Amino acid sequence: MLISMETVTINAEKWNELLLKIDRIIAFVEQLAERLPADDNTWLNDKEVCDYLKISSRTLQRLRKKGDISFSTIAKKHFYKASEIKELMEKKSVKSNKEQLEALRNLHRKRFLS
């Protein structure tokens, strides 16, 4: 398998803008995690799930129909376990960690700020 590497050069200002955007994404994801109940056995209604995920009720309906999220129905109302929502978020997330992001920042500092 042949792997080629391409070097991309951007100016320091654009790099700093990118780092700021990454930091905002991290903060947003951390905020989402804080808004869900700590107890994974808590049941949430449609509105709570839509608010948390910032999706429409139609999108939530699609997730149910596709089987991406499990739910219970009582008196024509849908309820979702907080653990299921967390599982969905984890399944759909792009994997990264703080160490990788810090390594990226350090590389930037080493190249552009020294």
Biopython code that builds the backbone (N, CA, C, O; Angstrom):
import numpy as np
from Bio.PDB.StructureBuilder import StructureBuilder

atoms = [
    (1, "MET", "N", (0.844, -1.178, 0.000)),
    (1, "MET", "CA", (0.000, 0.000, 0.000)),
    (1, "MET", "C", (0.889, 1.241, 0.000)),
    (1, "MET", "O", (1.770, 1.386, 0.847)),
    (2, "LEU", "N", (0.655, 2.100, -0.926)),
    (2, "LEU", "CA", (1.433, 3.320, -1.059)),
    (2, "LEU", "C", (0.685, 4.471, -0.387)),
    (2, "LEU", "O", (-0.464, 4.761, -0.719)),
    (3, "ILE", "N", (1.344, 5.105, 0.544)),
    (3, "ILE", "CA", (0.753, 6.241, 1.250)),
    (3, "ILE", "C", (1.594, 7.468, 0.936)),
    (3, "ILE", "O", (2.810, 7.472, 1.127)),
    (4, "SER", "N", (0.937, 8.491, 0.460)),
    (4, "SER", "CA", (1.674, 9.727, 0.185)),
    (4, "SER", "C", (1.266, 10.776, 1.204)),
    (4, "SER", "O", (0.109, 10.848, 1.617)),
    (5, "MET", "N", (2.216, 11.571, 1.594)),
    (5, "MET", "CA", (1.946, 12.654, 2.532)),
    (5, "MET", "C", (2.070, 13.970, 1.795)),
    (5, "MET", "O", (2.979, 14.187, 0.994)),
    (6, "GLU", "N", (1.138, 14.824, 2.093)),
    (6, "GLU", "CA", (1.157, 16.137, 1.474)),
    (6, "GLU", "C", (1.262, 17.165, 2.580)),
    (6, "GLU", "O", (0.540, 17.078, 3.573)),
    (7, "THR", "N", (2.122, 18.109, 2.434)),
    (7, "THR", "CA", (2.282, 19.169, 3.415)),
    (7, "THR", "C", (1.424, 20.351, 3.005)),
    (7, "THR", "O", (1.477, 20.818, 1.867)),
    (8, "VAL", "N", (0.637, 20.821, 3.954)),
    (8, "VAL", "CA", (-0.207, 21.983, 3.719)),
    (8, "VAL", "C", (0.296, 23.093, 4.629)),
    (8, "VAL", "O", (0.487, 22.884, 5.827)),
    (9, "THR", "N", (0.506, 24.247, 4.072)),
    (9, "THR", "CA", (1.005, 25.384, 4.839)),
    (9, "THR", "C", (-0.092, 26.443, 4.925)),
    (9, "THR", "O", (-0.691, 26.835, 3.923)),
    (10, "ILE", "N", (-0.334, 26.894, 6.166)),
    (10, "ILE", "CA", (-1.268, 28.001, 6.358)),
    (10, "ILE", "C", (-0.593, 29.024, 7.252)),
    (10, "ILE", "O", (0.330, 28.701, 8.000)),
    (11, "ASN", "N", (-1.062, 30.259, 7.169)),
    (11, "ASN", "CA", (-0.425, 31.285, 7.991)),
    (11, "ASN", "C", (-0.879, 31.152, 9.448)),
    (11, "ASN", "O", (-1.888, 30.510, 9.741)),
    (12, "ALA", "N", (-0.137, 31.754, 10.328)),
    (12, "ALA", "CA", (-0.379, 31.626, 11.763)),
    (12, "ALA", "C", (-1.766, 32.120, 12.156)),
    (12, "ALA", "O", (-2.402, 31.533, 13.032)),
    (13, "GLU", "N", (-2.241, 33.175, 11.532)),
    (13, "GLU", "CA", (-3.556, 33.712, 11.864)),
    (13, "GLU", "C", (-4.656, 32.695, 11.571)),
    (13, "GLU", "O", (-5.548, 32.485, 12.393)),
    (14, "LYS", "N", (-4.591, 32.070, 10.406)),
    (14, "LYS", "CA", (-5.584, 31.053, 10.034)),
    (14, "LYS", "C", (-5.481, 29.834, 10.948)),
    (14, "LYS", "O", (-6.495, 29.244, 11.319)),
    (15, "TRP", "N", (-4.255, 29.459, 11.309)),
    (15, "TRP", "CA", (-4.046, 28.327, 12.212)),
    (15, "TRP", "C", (-4.687, 28.627, 13.573)),
    (15, "TRP", "O", (-5.357, 27.770, 14.150)),
    (16, "ASN", "N", (-4.481, 29.830, 14.073)),
    (16, "ASN", "CA", (-5.078, 30.206, 15.359)),
    (16, "ASN", "C", (-6.599, 30.205, 15.285)),
    (16, "ASN", "O", (-7.265, 29.803, 16.239)),
    (17, "GLU", "N", (-7.158, 30.653, 14.153)),
    (17, "GLU", "CA", (-8.609, 30.597, 13.965)),
    (17, "GLU", "C", (-9.104, 29.153, 14.013)),
    (17, "GLU", "O", (-10.139, 28.863, 14.612)),
    (18, "LEU", "N", (-8.362, 28.257, 13.382)),
    (18, "LEU", "CA", (-8.725, 26.833, 13.393)),
    (18, "LEU", "C", (-8.684, 26.276, 14.813)),
    (18, "LEU", "O", (-9.581, 25.537, 15.219)),
    (19, "LEU", "N", (-7.651, 26.625, 15.563)),
    (19, "LEU", "CA", (-7.554, 26.160, 16.950)),
    (19, "LEU", "C", (-8.714, 26.683, 17.791)),
    (19, "LEU", "O", (-9.248, 25.959, 18.632)),
    (20, "LEU", "N", (-9.103, 27.931, 17.570)),
    (20, "LEU", "CA", (-10.244, 28.492, 18.295)),
    (20, "LEU", "C", (-11.528, 27.735, 17.971)),
    (20, "LEU", "O", (-12.338, 27.463, 18.856)),
    (21, "LYS", "N", (-11.703, 27.402, 16.705)),
    (21, "LYS", "CA", (-12.886, 26.635, 16.311)),
    (21, "LYS", "C", (-12.894, 25.256, 16.969)),
    (21, "LYS", "O", (-13.937, 24.788, 17.426)),
    (22, "ILE", "N", (-11.745, 24.617, 17.017)),
    (22, "ILE", "CA", (-11.643, 23.306, 17.673)),
    (22, "ILE", "C", (-11.996, 23.441, 19.147)),
    (22, "ILE", "O", (-12.718, 22.606, 19.690)),
    (23, "ASP", "N", (-11.493, 24.483, 19.797)),
    (23, "ASP", "CA", (-11.809, 24.716, 21.210)),
    (23, "ASP", "C", (-13.308, 24.931, 21.416)),
    (23, "ASP", "O", (-13.877, 24.446, 22.394)),
    (24, "ARG", "N", (-13.951, 25.661, 20.489)),
    (24, "ARG", "CA", (-15.396, 25.877, 20.594)),
    (24, "ARG", "C", (-16.166, 24.577, 20.427)),
    (24, "ARG", "O", (-17.167, 24.360, 21.109)),
    (25, "ILE", "N", (-15.716, 23.721, 19.540)),
    (25, "ILE", "CA", (-16.370, 22.426, 19.344)),
    (25, "ILE", "C", (-16.246, 21.582, 20.608)),
    (25, "ILE", "O", (-17.212, 20.949, 21.034)),
    (26, "ILE", "N", (-15.072, 21.574, 21.198)),
    (26, "ILE", "CA", (-14.864, 20.823, 22.439)),
    (26, "ILE", "C", (-15.790, 21.346, 23.530)),
    (26, "ILE", "O", (-16.433, 20.562, 24.229)),
    (27, "ALA", "N", (-15.861, 22.664, 23.679)),
    (27, "ALA", "CA", (-16.725, 23.263, 24.705)),
    (27, "ALA", "C", (-18.189, 22.909, 24.453)),
    (27, "ALA", "O", (-18.928, 22.615, 25.393)),
    (28, "PHE", "N", (-18.609, 22.934, 23.193)),
    (28, "PHE", "CA", (-19.990, 22.602, 22.843)),
    (28, "PHE", "C", (-20.304, 21.161, 23.223)),
    (28, "PHE", "O", (-21.348, 20.893, 23.818)),
    (29, "VAL", "N", (-19.427, 20.243, 22.892)),
    (29, "VAL", "CA", (-19.653, 18.832, 23.209)),
    (29, "VAL", "C", (-19.684, 18.623, 24.723)),
    (29, "VAL", "O", (-20.505, 17.856, 25.226)),
    (30, "GLU", "N", (-18.802, 19.296, 25.443)),
    (30, "GLU", "CA", (-18.802, 19.181, 26.906)),
    (30, "GLU", "C", (-20.094, 19.735, 27.496)),
    (30, "GLU", "O", (-20.622, 19.177, 28.457)),
    (31, "GLN", "N", (-20.611, 20.834, 26.927)),
    (31, "GLN", "CA", (-21.886, 21.390, 27.389)),
    (31, "GLN", "C", (-23.019, 20.409, 27.165)),
    (31, "GLN", "O", (-23.880, 20.251, 28.030)),
    (32, "LEU", "N", (-23.030, 19.751, 26.021)),
    (32, "LEU", "CA", (-24.066, 18.759, 25.734)),
    (32, "LEU", "C", (-24.053, 17.646, 26.776)),
    (32, "LEU", "O", (-25.102, 17.225, 27.263)),
    (33, "ALA", "N", (-22.873, 17.184, 27.107)),
    (33, "ALA", "CA", (-22.756, 16.106, 28.080)),
    (33, "ALA", "C", (-23.285, 16.537, 29.445)),
    (33, "ALA", "O", (-23.870, 15.730, 30.167)),
    (34, "GLU", "N", (-23.085, 17.794, 29.798)),
    (34, "GLU", "CA", (-23.551, 18.295, 31.095)),
    (34, "GLU", "C", (-25.067, 18.447, 31.150)),
    (34, "GLU", "O", (-25.653, 18.378, 32.231)),
    (35, "ARG", "N", (-25.709, 18.654, 30.004)),
    (35, "ARG", "CA", (-27.153, 18.882, 29.988)),
    (35, "ARG", "C", (-27.961, 17.604, 30.159)),
    (35, "ARG", "O", (-29.120, 17.665, 30.570)),
    (36, "LEU", "N", (-27.385, 16.459, 29.858)),
    (36, "LEU", "CA", (-28.108, 15.206, 30.045)),
    (36, "LEU", "C", (-28.123, 14.845, 31.526)),
    (36, "LEU", "O", (-27.175, 15.153, 32.248)),
    (37, "PRO", "N", (-29.185, 14.198, 31.981)),
    (37, "PRO", "CA", (-29.237, 13.783, 33.384)),
    (37, "PRO", "C", (-28.095, 12.831, 33.710)),
    (37, "PRO", "O", (-27.685, 12.028, 32.871)),
    (38, "ALA", "N", (-27.588, 12.925, 34.928)),
    (38, "ALA", "CA", (-26.502, 12.045, 35.353)),
    (38, "ALA", "C", (-26.980, 10.597, 35.437)),
    (38, "ALA", "O", (-26.208, 9.670, 35.192)),
    (39, "ASP", "N", (-28.234, 10.409, 35.777)),
    (39, "ASP", "CA", (-28.810, 9.077, 35.904)),
    (39, "ASP", "C", (-29.211, 8.563, 34.526)),
    (39, "ASP", "O", (-30.119, 9.106, 33.898)),
    (40, "ASP", "N", (-28.540, 7.524, 34.060)),
    (40, "ASP", "CA", (-28.816, 6.983, 32.732)),
    (40, "ASP", "C", (-30.181, 6.320, 32.627)),
    (40, "ASP", "O", (-30.638, 6.031, 31.521)),
    (41, "ASN", "N", (-30.829, 6.077, 33.734)),
    (41, "ASN", "CA", (-32.146, 5.446, 33.701)),
    (41, "ASN", "C", (-33.276, 6.460, 33.586)),
    (41, "ASN", "O", (-34.447, 6.081, 33.559)),
    (42, "THR", "N", (-32.943, 7.727, 33.519)),
    (42, "THR", "CA", (-33.948, 8.774, 33.380)),
    (42, "THR", "C", (-34.582, 8.681, 31.993)),
    (42, "THR", "O", (-33.892, 8.464, 30.998)),
    (43, "TRP", "N", (-35.905, 8.847, 31.941)),
    (43, "TRP", "CA", (-36.619, 8.840, 30.669)),
    (43, "TRP", "C", (-36.861, 10.273, 30.225)),
    (43, "TRP", "O", (-37.248, 11.122, 31.029)),
    (44, "LEU", "N", (-36.632, 10.544, 28.939)),
    (44, "LEU", "CA", (-36.799, 11.878, 28.367)),
    (44, "LEU", "C", (-37.901, 11.846, 27.318)),
    (44, "LEU", "O", (-38.084, 10.838, 26.636)),
    (45, "ASN", "N", (-38.633, 12.945, 27.186)),
    (45, "ASN", "CA", (-39.684, 13.004, 26.160)),
    (45, "ASN", "C", (-39.114, 13.562, 24.847)),
    (45, "ASN", "O", (-37.939, 13.921, 24.772)),
    (46, "ASP", "N", (-39.960, 13.627, 23.827)),
    (46, "ASP", "CA", (-39.525, 14.106, 22.509)),
    (46, "ASP", "C", (-38.879, 15.490, 22.579)),
    (46, "ASP", "O", (-37.805, 15.708, 22.019)),
    (47, "LYS", "N", (-39.534, 16.415, 23.262)),
    (47, "LYS", "CA", (-39.045, 17.793, 23.318)),
    (47, "LYS", "C", (-37.668, 17.855, 23.976)),
    (47, "LYS", "O", (-36.776, 18.548, 23.486)),
    (48, "GLU", "N", (-37.493, 17.136, 25.080)),
    (48, "GLU", "CA", (-36.207, 17.150, 25.776)),
    (48, "GLU", "C", (-35.093, 16.612, 24.882)),
    (48, "GLU", "O", (-33.992, 17.162, 24.852)),
    (49, "VAL", "N", (-35.385, 15.537, 24.157)),
    (49, "VAL", "CA", (-34.378, 14.948, 23.269)),
    (49, "VAL", "C", (-34.067, 15.905, 22.111)),
    (49, "VAL", "O", (-32.903, 16.112, 21.769)),
    (50, "CYS", "N", (-35.099, 16.481, 21.518)),
    (50, "CYS", "CA", (-34.885, 17.435, 20.415)),
    (50, "CYS", "C", (-34.077, 18.645, 20.882)),
    (50, "CYS", "O", (-33.174, 19.095, 20.178)),
    (51, "ASP", "N", (-34.393, 19.166, 22.047)),
    (51, "ASP", "CA", (-33.651, 20.305, 22.587)),
    (51, "ASP", "C", (-32.200, 19.946, 22.837)),
    (51, "ASP", "O", (-31.295, 20.712, 22.506)),
    (52, "TYR", "N", (-31.981, 18.783, 23.420)),
    (52, "TYR", "CA", (-30.624, 18.347, 23.737)),
    (52, "TYR", "C", (-29.791, 18.155, 22.471)),
    (52, "TYR", "O", (-28.657, 18.626, 22.389)),
    (53, "LEU", "N", (-30.362, 17.461, 21.487)),
    (53, "LEU", "CA", (-29.632, 17.165, 20.260)),
    (53, "LEU", "C", (-29.683, 18.300, 19.238)),
    (53, "LEU", "O", (-28.989, 18.264, 18.223)),
    (54, "LYS", "N", (-30.519, 19.313, 19.521)),
    (54, "LYS", "CA", (-30.725, 20.440, 18.599)),
    (54, "LYS", "C", (-31.167, 19.927, 17.228)),
    (54, "LYS", "O", (-30.600, 20.274, 16.192)),
    (55, "ILE", "N", (-32.205, 19.084, 17.267)),
    (55, "ILE", "CA", (-32.773, 18.529, 16.044)),
    (55, "ILE", "C", (-34.275, 18.773, 16.044)),
    (55, "ILE", "O", (-34.858, 19.095, 17.079)),
    (56, "SER", "N", (-34.891, 18.620, 14.893)),
    (56, "SER", "CA", (-36.347, 18.790, 14.794)),
    (56, "SER", "C", (-37.044, 17.494, 15.211)),
    (56, "SER", "O", (-36.420, 16.437, 15.307)),
    (57, "SER", "N", (-38.335, 17.600, 15.453)),
    (57, "SER", "CA", (-39.104, 16.410, 15.792)),
    (57, "SER", "C", (-39.139, 15.440, 14.611)),
    (57, "SER", "O", (-39.219, 14.227, 14.801)),
    (58, "ARG", "N", (-39.080, 15.977, 13.397)),
    (58, "ARG", "CA", (-39.047, 15.128, 12.197)),
    (58, "ARG", "C", (-37.746, 14.328, 12.144)),
    (58, "ARG", "O", (-37.767, 13.145, 11.804)),
    (59, "THR", "N", (-36.639, 14.943, 12.468)),
    (59, "THR", "CA", (-35.355, 14.239, 12.497)),
    (59, "THR", "C", (-35.378, 13.153, 13.559)),
    (59, "THR", "O", (-34.868, 12.054, 13.338)),
    (60, "LEU", "N", (-35.963, 13.450, 14.704)),
    (60, "LEU", "CA", (-36.084, 12.450, 15.758)),
    (60, "LEU", "C", (-36.946, 11.279, 15.275)),
    (60, "LEU", "O", (-36.648, 10.118, 15.558)),
    (61, "GLN", "N", (-37.996, 11.596, 14.557)),
    (61, "GLN", "CA", (-38.862, 10.553, 13.994)),
    (61, "GLN", "C", (-38.059, 9.661, 13.031)),
    (61, "GLN", "O", (-38.221, 8.441, 13.032)),
    (62, "ARG", "N", (-37.201, 10.274, 12.215)),
    (62, "ARG", "CA", (-36.363, 9.504, 11.288)),
    (62, "ARG", "C", (-35.415, 8.575, 12.051)),
    (62, "ARG", "O", (-35.206, 7.427, 11.657)),
    (63, "LEU", "N", (-34.847, 9.080, 13.140)),
    (63, "LEU", "CA", (-33.947, 8.257, 13.953)),
    (63, "LEU", "C", (-34.686, 7.046, 14.519)),
    (63, "LEU", "O", (-34.147, 5.940, 14.557)),
    (64, "ARG", "N", (-35.920, 7.265, 14.956)),
    (64, "ARG", "CA", (-36.736, 6.150, 15.465)),
    (64, "ARG", "C", (-37.012, 5.147, 14.357)),
    (64, "ARG", "O", (-36.859, 3.940, 14.545)),
    (65, "LYS", "N", (-37.422, 5.662, 13.191)),
    (65, "LYS", "CA", (-37.798, 4.801, 12.067)),
    (65, "LYS", "C", (-36.608, 3.965, 11.576)),
    (65, "LYS", "O", (-36.760, 2.785, 11.260)),
    (66, "LYS", "N", (-35.424, 4.587, 11.516)),
    (66, "LYS", "CA", (-34.217, 3.883, 11.078)),
    (66, "LYS", "C", (-33.708, 2.901, 12.129)),
    (66, "LYS", "O", (-32.858, 2.060, 11.840)),
    (67, "GLY", "N", (-34.227, 3.010, 13.340)),
    (67, "GLY", "CA", (-33.768, 2.134, 14.410)),
    (67, "GLY", "C", (-32.476, 2.603, 15.051)),
    (67, "GLY", "O", (-31.816, 1.838, 15.755)),
    (68, "ASP", "N", (-32.105, 3.867, 14.811)),
    (68, "ASP", "CA", (-30.883, 4.414, 15.407)),
    (68, "ASP", "C", (-31.047, 4.672, 16.902)),
    (68, "ASP", "O", (-30.064, 4.754, 17.638)),
    (69, "ILE", "N", (-32.278, 4.797, 17.338)),
    (69, "ILE", "CA", (-32.537, 5.102, 18.741)),
    (69, "ILE", "C", (-33.749, 4.295, 19.199)),
    (69, "ILE", "O", (-34.761, 4.217, 18.502)),
    (70, "SER", "N", (-33.627, 3.701, 20.376)),
    (70, "SER", "CA", (-34.762, 2.934, 20.885)),
    (70, "SER", "C", (-35.633, 3.844, 21.751)),
    (70, "SER", "O", (-35.169, 4.856, 22.277)),
    (71, "PHE", "N", (-36.883, 3.469, 21.885)),
    (71, "PHE", "CA", (-37.835, 4.308, 22.592)),
    (71, "PHE", "C", (-38.985, 3.454, 23.098)),
    (71, "PHE", "O", (-39.134, 2.294, 22.711)),
    (72, "SER", "N", (-39.784, 4.036, 23.956)),
    (72, "SER", "CA", (-41.021, 3.423, 24.434)),
    (72, "SER", "C", (-42.157, 4.379, 24.125)),
    (72, "SER", "O", (-41.981, 5.597, 24.149)),
    (73, "THR", "N", (-43.323, 3.819, 23.836)),
    (73, "THR", "CA", (-44.487, 4.639, 23.537)),
    (73, "THR", "C", (-45.575, 4.357, 24.566)),
    (73, "THR", "O", (-45.948, 3.208, 24.803)),
    (74, "ILE", "N", (-46.070, 5.420, 25.165)),
    (74, "ILE", "CA", (-47.171, 5.331, 26.124)),
    (74, "ILE", "C", (-48.158, 6.426, 25.750)),
    (74, "ILE", "O", (-47.802, 7.604, 25.700)),
    (75, "ALA", "N", (-49.384, 6.037, 25.493)),
    (75, "ALA", "CA", (-50.438, 6.994, 25.132)),
    (75, "ALA", "C", (-49.999, 7.918, 23.994)),
    (75, "ALA", "O", (-50.174, 9.134, 24.068)),
    (76, "LYS", "N", (-49.436, 7.335, 22.957)),
    (76, "LYS", "CA", (-48.985, 8.046, 21.760)),
    (76, "LYS", "C", (-47.853, 9.044, 22.013)),
    (76, "LYS", "O", (-47.591, 9.913, 21.180)),
    (77, "LYS", "N", (-47.193, 8.922, 23.144)),
    (77, "LYS", "CA", (-46.041, 9.765, 23.457)),
    (77, "LYS", "C", (-44.806, 8.877, 23.528)),
    (77, "LYS", "O", (-44.845, 7.766, 24.056)),
    (78, "HIS", "N", (-43.710, 9.395, 22.984)),
    (78, "HIS", "CA", (-42.460, 8.639, 22.938)),
    (78, "HIS", "C", (-41.547, 9.072, 24.081)),
    (78, "HIS", "O", (-41.469, 10.249, 24.432)),
    (79, "PHE", "N", (-40.862, 8.086, 24.647)),
    (79, "PHE", "CA", (-39.913, 8.341, 25.725)),
    (79, "PHE", "C", (-38.616, 7.600, 25.425)),
    (79, "PHE", "O", (-38.623, 6.507, 24.858)),
    (80, "TYR", "N", (-37.499, 8.218, 25.817)),
    (80, "TYR", "CA", (-36.173, 7.706, 25.501)),
    (80, "TYR", "C", (-35.333, 7.683, 26.772)),
    (80, "TYR", "O", (-35.400, 8.606, 27.584)),
    (81, "LYS", "N", (-34.552, 6.636, 26.941)),
    (81, "LYS", "CA", (-33.642, 6.588, 28.083)),
    (81, "LYS", "C", (-32.453, 7.500, 27.807)),
    (81, "LYS", "O", (-31.946, 7.552, 26.686)),
    (82, "ALA", "N", (-32.021, 8.207, 28.823)),
    (82, "ALA", "CA", (-30.849, 9.085, 28.690)),
    (82, "ALA", "C", (-29.642, 8.280, 28.211)),
    (82, "ALA", "O", (-28.824, 8.782, 27.440)),
    (83, "SER", "N", (-29.533, 7.036, 28.668)),
    (83, "SER", "CA", (-28.409, 6.193, 28.254)),
    (83, "SER", "C", (-28.435, 5.929, 26.751)),
    (83, "SER", "O", (-27.381, 5.828, 26.122)),
    (84, "GLU", "N", (-29.633, 5.816, 26.170)),
    (84, "GLU", "CA", (-29.750, 5.608, 24.725)),
    (84, "GLU", "C", (-29.281, 6.844, 23.948)),
    (84, "GLU", "O", (-28.639, 6.730, 22.904)),
    (85, "ILE", "N", (-29.610, 8.006, 24.471)),
    (85, "ILE", "CA", (-29.178, 9.242, 23.816)),
    (85, "ILE", "C", (-27.657, 9.354, 23.883)),
    (85, "ILE", "O", (-27.012, 9.696, 22.892)),
    (86, "LYS", "N", (-27.090, 9.065, 25.044)),
    (86, "LYS", "CA", (-25.636, 9.094, 25.192)),
    (86, "LYS", "C", (-24.979, 8.086, 24.258)),
    (86, "LYS", "O", (-23.953, 8.378, 23.644)),
    (87, "GLU", "N", (-25.567, 6.908, 24.153)),
    (87, "GLU", "CA", (-25.035, 5.874, 23.270)),
    (87, "GLU", "C", (-25.072, 6.333, 21.807)),
    (87, "GLU", "O", (-24.114, 6.120, 21.064)),
    (88, "LEU", "N", (-26.167, 6.956, 21.403)),
    (88, "LEU", "CA", (-26.284, 7.481, 20.043)),
    (88, "LEU", "C", (-25.200, 8.519, 19.774)),
    (88, "LEU", "O", (-24.556, 8.493, 18.725)),
    (89, "MET", "N", (-24.998, 9.430, 20.718)),
    (89, "MET", "CA", (-23.980, 10.462, 20.559)),
    (89, "MET", "C", (-22.590, 9.830, 20.444)),
    (89, "MET", "O", (-21.772, 10.256, 19.629)),
    (90, "GLU", "N", (-22.338, 8.830, 21.253)),
    (90, "GLU", "CA", (-21.037, 8.160, 21.232)),
    (90, "GLU", "C", (-20.832, 7.425, 19.904)),
    (90, "GLU", "O", (-19.744, 7.456, 19.329)),
    (91, "LYS", "N", (-21.871, 6.776, 19.434)),
    (91, "LYS", "CA", (-21.795, 6.012, 18.190)),
    (91, "LYS", "C", (-21.537, 6.926, 16.996)),
    (91, "LYS", "O", (-20.831, 6.542, 16.063)),
    (92, "LYS", "N", (-22.095, 8.117, 17.020)),
    (92, "LYS", "CA", (-21.984, 9.046, 15.890)),
    (92, "LYS", "C", (-20.824, 10.029, 16.047)),
    (92, "LYS", "O", (-20.594, 10.854, 15.163)),
    (93, "SER", "N", (-20.099, 9.954, 17.146)),
    (93, "SER", "CA", (-19.058, 10.953, 17.389)),
    (93, "SER", "C", (-17.790, 10.652, 16.601)),
    (93, "SER", "O", (-17.506, 9.508, 16.245)),
    (94, "VAL", "N", (-17.047, 11.704, 16.346)),
    (94, "VAL", "CA", (-15.739, 11.588, 15.718)),
    (94, "VAL", "C", (-14.745, 11.439, 16.854)),
    (94, "VAL", "O", (-14.670, 12.283, 17.747)),
    (95, "LYS", "N", (-13.996, 10.375, 16.812)),
    (95, "LYS", "CA", (-13.108, 10.055, 17.932)),
    (95, "LYS", "C", (-11.888, 10.970, 17.960)),
    (95, "LYS", "O", (-11.197, 11.149, 16.956)),
    (96, "SER", "N", (-11.649, 11.530, 19.106)),
    (96, "SER", "CA", (-10.482, 12.344, 19.364)),
    (96, "SER", "C", (-10.337, 12.406, 20.876)),
    (96, "SER", "O", (-11.230, 11.964, 21.599)),
    (97, "ASN", "N", (-9.263, 12.928, 21.350)),
    (97, "ASN", "CA", (-9.125, 13.097, 22.790)),
    (97, "ASN", "C", (-8.298, 14.342, 23.073)),
    (97, "ASN", "O", (-7.691, 14.926, 22.176)),
    (98, "LYS", "N", (-8.289, 14.726, 24.313)),
    (98, "LYS", "CA", (-7.610, 15.964, 24.699)),
    (98, "LYS", "C", (-6.111, 15.892, 24.444)),
    (98, "LYS", "O", (-5.486, 16.900, 24.113)),
    (99, "GLU", "N", (-5.530, 14.700, 24.597)),
    (99, "GLU", "CA", (-4.097, 14.555, 24.372)),
    (99, "GLU", "C", (-3.753, 14.837, 22.908)),
    (99, "GLU", "O", (-2.761, 15.505, 22.618)),
    (100, "GLN", "N", (-4.574, 14.329, 21.991)),
    (100, "GLN", "CA", (-4.326, 14.569, 20.568)),
    (100, "GLN", "C", (-4.458, 16.053, 20.239)),
    (100, "GLN", "O", (-3.646, 16.600, 19.493)),
    (101, "LEU", "N", (-5.467, 16.697, 20.786)),
    (101, "LEU", "CA", (-5.643, 18.127, 20.535)),
    (101, "LEU", "C", (-4.505, 18.937, 21.131)),
    (101, "LEU", "O", (-4.045, 19.902, 20.521)),
    (102, "GLU", "N", (-4.046, 18.557, 22.311)),
    (102, "GLU", "CA", (-2.931, 19.273, 22.940)),
    (102, "GLU", "C", (-1.654, 19.068, 22.135)),
    (102, "GLU", "O", (-0.855, 19.995, 22.001)),
    (103, "ALA", "N", (-1.451, 17.869, 21.598)),
    (103, "ALA", "CA", (-0.289, 17.609, 20.751)),
    (103, "ALA", "C", (-0.335, 18.486, 19.501)),
    (103, "ALA", "O", (0.692, 18.999, 19.056)),
    (104, "LEU", "N", (-1.518, 18.653, 18.947)),
    (104, "LEU", "CA", (-1.689, 19.515, 17.773)),
    (104, "LEU", "C", (-1.353, 20.963, 18.119)),
    (104, "LEU", "O", (-0.677, 21.649, 17.352)),
    (105, "ARG", "N", (-1.825, 21.420, 19.272)),
    (105, "ARG", "CA", (-1.513, 22.791, 19.703)),
    (105, "ARG", "C", (-0.008, 22.968, 19.913)),
    (105, "ARG", "O", (0.571, 23.971, 19.498)),
    (106, "ASN", "N", (0.618, 21.980, 20.562)),
    (106, "ASN", "CA", (2.058, 22.071, 20.823)),
    (106, "ASN", "C", (2.854, 22.100, 19.530)),
    (106, "ASN", "O", (3.839, 22.828, 19.414)),
    (107, "LEU", "N", (2.421, 21.300, 18.554)),
    (107, "LEU", "CA", (3.082, 21.302, 17.258)),
    (107, "LEU", "C", (2.989, 22.680, 16.615)),
    (107, "LEU", "O", (3.957, 23.181, 16.043)),
    (108, "HIS", "N", (1.818, 23.279, 16.717)),
    (108, "HIS", "CA", (1.629, 24.632, 16.182)),
    (108, "HIS", "C", (2.574, 25.614, 16.875)),
    (108, "HIS", "O", (3.267, 26.390, 16.217)),
    (109, "ARG", "N", (2.594, 25.574, 18.186)),
    (109, "ARG", "CA", (3.447, 26.505, 18.930)),
    (109, "ARG", "C", (4.919, 26.322, 18.544)),
    (109, "ARG", "O", (5.661, 27.291, 18.379)),
    (110, "LYS", "N", (5.312, 25.073, 18.407)),
    (110, "LYS", "CA", (6.696, 24.763, 18.073)),
    (110, "LYS", "C", (7.061, 25.317, 16.696)),
    (110, "LYS", "O", (8.145, 25.872, 16.515)),
    (111, "ARG", "N", (6.163, 25.168, 15.734)),
    (111, "ARG", "CA", (6.452, 25.580, 14.350)),
    (111, "ARG", "C", (6.329, 27.078, 14.129)),
    (111, "ARG", "O", (7.162, 27.685, 13.456)),
    (112, "PHE", "N", (5.284, 27.675, 14.700)),
    (112, "PHE", "CA", (4.967, 29.049, 14.346)),
    (112, "PHE", "C", (5.334, 30.091, 15.398)),
    (112, "PHE", "O", (5.466, 31.271, 15.075)),
    (113, "LEU", "N", (5.496, 29.682, 16.617)),
    (113, "LEU", "CA", (5.708, 30.678, 17.650)),
    (113, "LEU", "C", (7.140, 30.705, 18.190)),
    (113, "LEU", "O", (7.463, 31.509, 19.063)),
    (114, "SER", "N", (7.985, 29.830, 17.670)),
    (114, "SER", "CA", (9.374, 29.843, 18.185)),
    (114, "SER", "C", (10.315, 30.529, 17.228)),
    (114, "SER", "O", (11.511, 30.628, 17.502)),
]
sb = StructureBuilder()
sb.init_structure("model")
sb.init_model(0)
sb.init_chain("A")
sb.init_seg("    ")
for serial, (resi, resn, name, xyz) in enumerate(atoms, 1):
    if name == "N":
        sb.init_residue(resn, " ", resi, " ")
    sb.init_atom(name, np.array(xyz, "f"), 0.0, 1.0, " ", f" {name:<3s}", serial, name[0])
structure = sb.get_structure()
